[in-house]
Amino acid sequence: MDFSMPELDSATAALLPAETAGPPWRCRCDAVVWLSRRRRAGLACLGALIAYRVTPVGQ
Protein backbone atom coordinates (compact mmCIF):
# COMPACT_ATOMS: atom_id res chain seq x y z
CA MET A 1 0.00 0.00 0.00
CA ASP A 2 1.13 3.51 -0.80
CA PHE A 3 0.54 5.84 2.16
CA SER A 4 2.31 8.87 0.70
CA MET A 5 0.50 12.19 0.59
CA PRO A 6 -0.79 13.28 -2.82
CA GLU A 7 0.53 16.50 -4.38
CA LEU A 8 -1.69 19.58 -4.10
CA ASP A 9 -3.02 21.05 -7.30
CA SER A 10 -2.16 24.71 -7.92
CA ALA A 11 -5.71 25.96 -7.17
CA THR A 12 -5.72 24.31 -3.72
CA ALA A 13 -2.16 25.42 -2.96
CA ALA A 14 -3.14 29.03 -3.78
CA LEU A 15 -5.77 28.92 -0.99
CA LEU A 16 -3.17 28.15 1.70
CA PRO A 17 -1.64 30.99 3.73
CA ALA A 18 1.93 32.01 2.86
CA GLU A 19 3.00 31.87 6.52
CA THR A 20 1.65 30.19 9.63
CA ALA A 21 2.30 30.58 13.34
CA GLY A 22 5.18 28.43 14.58
CA PRO A 23 4.70 25.70 17.17
CA PRO A 24 3.83 25.27 19.96
CA TRP A 25 0.32 26.28 19.00
CA ARG A 26 -2.24 27.25 21.59
CA CYS A 27 -5.89 26.81 20.77
CA ARG A 28 -9.26 26.54 22.45
CA CYS A 29 -11.49 23.60 21.72
CA ASP A 30 -14.46 21.59 22.89
CA ALA A 31 -13.89 17.84 22.94
CA VAL A 32 -15.66 14.61 23.80
CA VAL A 33 -13.62 11.41 24.18
CA TRP A 34 -15.00 7.95 24.86
CA LEU A 35 -13.72 4.43 25.32
CA SER A 36 -15.81 1.33 24.87
CA ARG A 37 -14.45 -2.11 25.81
CA ARG A 38 -15.76 -5.62 25.45
CA ARG A 39 -14.14 -7.74 28.14
CA ARG A 40 -14.51 -11.24 26.71
CA ALA A 41 -13.24 -10.54 23.21
CA GLY A 42 -10.58 -8.07 24.32
CA LEU A 43 -11.85 -5.50 21.84
CA ALA A 44 -11.70 -1.77 22.41
CA CYS A 45 -12.97 1.28 20.59
CA LEU A 46 -11.67 4.79 21.24
CA GLY A 47 -13.40 7.79 19.71
CA ALA A 48 -13.23 11.56 19.87
CA LEU A 49 -15.00 14.61 18.50
CA ILE A 50 -13.11 17.91 18.54
CA ALA A 51 -14.38 21.38 17.65
CA TYR A 52 -11.61 23.99 17.49
CA ARG A 53 -12.87 27.41 18.65
CA VAL A 54 -9.75 29.59 18.40
CA THR A 55 -6.55 28.65 16.54
CA PRO A 56 -3.52 30.61 15.32
CA VAL A 57 -3.91 29.11 11.83
CA GLY A 58 -6.91 30.02 9.70
CA GLN A 59 -10.43 30.79 10.86
C-alpha positions, 0 to 999 in steps of 0.5 A: 500500500502507498501511504504517501501524501498526494501532491496539491493542485495549484488551485488548492495550494493558492488557498493556503496561507503564505506563513503560519504561526510556529509551534507550539500552538495554543488553541481553544477547543471543545472535545468529547472522548469515549472508550468502549471495551468488550471484556470477553473478546478483548476489543476496544474502541476509542473515539473523539470529537473535537471542535476547534474554537480559536486557533492561530492558523486560519479561521 
